[in-house]
Structures are given as C-alpha cells and as structure tokens.
Amino acid sequence: MKKFEEIREQFKLKINNVNNHQSLKELKVEFFGKKGLITGLMSEMKNIEDKKSYGQAINDLKCELMAQYNIVEQEINEVLLNEQLKKDAIDVTLPGRKNKPAKQNILLKTAREIEMIFIEMGYEIAIGPEVETDFYNFEALNLDKNHPARDMQDTFYINEHLLLRTHTSGIQSRTLQANANKDLKIICPGKVYRRDDDDATHSHQFMQIEGLVVINKKQNISASMRELKTTLSIFANKIFAGEDLEVRFRQSFFPFTEPSVEVDITCSRCKGSGCNFCKQTGFIEVLGAGVIHKNVLKIAGYDEDEYVGFAFGIGVERIALLKHNIDDIRHLYINDERFNKQF
Ligand code: DAH
C-alpha cells in the first residue's frame, strides 16, 4: 500500500508539470506503459495472498490516475487548438482577391472594328459553315476540279467533297445562290484554313472578312471597279485612321473576279523602307478583291448581263498586325496574358 501511495504522489507531481504533448506521452509511458510503474505492481502479485483485492486495488489506482491524465490531456488539446485557431485567424479587414476581368482578344476586336466600318456603310452580316463543300468553296467560284489556282489553297479534306473552307468566299457562293437576281450588300466574317507552314505572317488557321455587293445594272448606282476602290479606300482610311500608311492597289488574278486586285498597306514596322516582316517590299498585303466574274453570277442563278458586283476578302490578322505593330501572327493565338493585356 505504501508503494501505491508513492506512485500516486509521484504521478501528481509529474502531471502538474505536464504542459505539452511530448511530456504527456512520456508520463503515459512511465506510468501506464508495458514497463510502467502501475504494470510493475503486478509483478508483486506472486508475493500477495489476497490476489483478488490486490488486483482490484491496482485497477482502481490505474482508473484514478487515468481519469486525471484524461483531464490534463483534454486541457492541453484545448490550449493547442486555441493557439492554432489564433494563428489561422482570418483577417476580415484584408481586401479580397479580385478576379481579373476578361478582355476581348485583339484579333476578335479587330474583326468587330472592321465589321462596324462596313455596317456603317450599310452592309449586312452573313455567315456560313467552316466545313464547306467543294462546290461552294471552289466550283461555284469558277474554280473547277482541276483548276491550277486550287494549288494556292490546299486545305484539310474531310472527304472528296467536304473540306475545311480555305476562304470566306464560299459564303459569297451560298448567299448569291440563295438570293439569285436580288441586290446584295453583305460581309461574311469567319475562320478559314490552309495547309500552310506557320511563320510570323502565316497560320494554318486565320480569319477573313468577305465582302460582296451586287446591284442590278438598271439602278443609278453601280458596283464595279470604281466603287470597289472607293469602298476599300474608305475602309483602309477608317481602320488605320491617324496612322500614316499608304494604300496600294495592285493588279492580280482570282478565278472569281475579273479584273482582280490585291491591296497592300505600308509596312508599319519599317514604315515602307523594307524589312524582314514585309520581305523587303515595304508593303503588306491585306486583301484580295475584284469585279465578280460573270461565271460566278451565272452559276449562282443570276442573270449575268443584268447584274454587276464587286467582292473582297480581308485578312483580319494582317490588319491587326499592322495596326498594333505586332511582330508575329502566332501571338494572336497563344493566349499569353502578357501579350493580351497590352490591348
Ligand atoms: N478568297 C481570296 C483569298 O482567300 C480573297 C478574295 C479575293 C476574296 C478576291 C474575294 C475576291 O471576294 O473578290 O485569297
């Protein structure tokens, strides 16, 4: 019994000094462990006559000390928890993290600006499918199956008759056919595809905005070369307003127009003196255009002698590159925040 009293006193002393998990654990091992003081009392059993009450007494002592132990353990846990809570406290006065506002990509923004210029001139928007038929993309534009000009527009074929459109001119064919012998004034924005090697000024996928005006010759306004040049000059002056860039019309060839022109704008990088970007020419080509070929009107069901029209196809990327002095077309697609947030 003396031994019991000693253990009890010892436990009291020690537990009063326990103030963290480590010393609590040590105390547990020292008293309740396999080789601990309480278990040690069992070894005396062999010398005890009334084994039952002795065993009972050990158990009582163990329960008594364990109860104290549990109280202290709970206290320590509470202290630790409170410390943790204090450390993790949320400072409600801190400003919240703001979501960065989304911004329109400069390519789409440029497309919308181009569209607005034509909408102000009375054009309506027409759209068409990106997966186009060979007929609308080529044949209806006077480019039959073995036409050599098809080489310049190699594309991705879905099958023999279906392909990823190489230009927005297919929407011309569709809209003409659906409105045969009616006046038309439309622009057609969209993505187009070419089997092309990507570099600073080329991409296998890019954007075009097609334009088309068809008018009955009996009207007192026309839609021929003169009106085409006026329209495109107005467009170039508006989109590049405030910039000192020259617009150049150059004779060209397209199977769907006759005569055909290409329009170049002074290279904004070198201001026309010649650099790598413009391949030393001082100009960047931004669009193709011309007076609609009679065959195109005829294939669509128009009376080709009664109607006249012009058409053009603007490369949206080229306009964006020139207008914002961007040195590589690929910046427009990569979605790098550092690039995007400049505009
Ligand atoms: N479709 C031509 C191209 O992608 C551009 C073009 C030229 C469109 C003349 C036209 C046009 O509407 O009349 O290269």
Residues whose N, C-alpha, C, O or C-beta is under 5 A from the ligand:
A	BS01	DAH	T166 H167 S169 G211 F254 T257 G288 A289 G290 A311 F312 G313
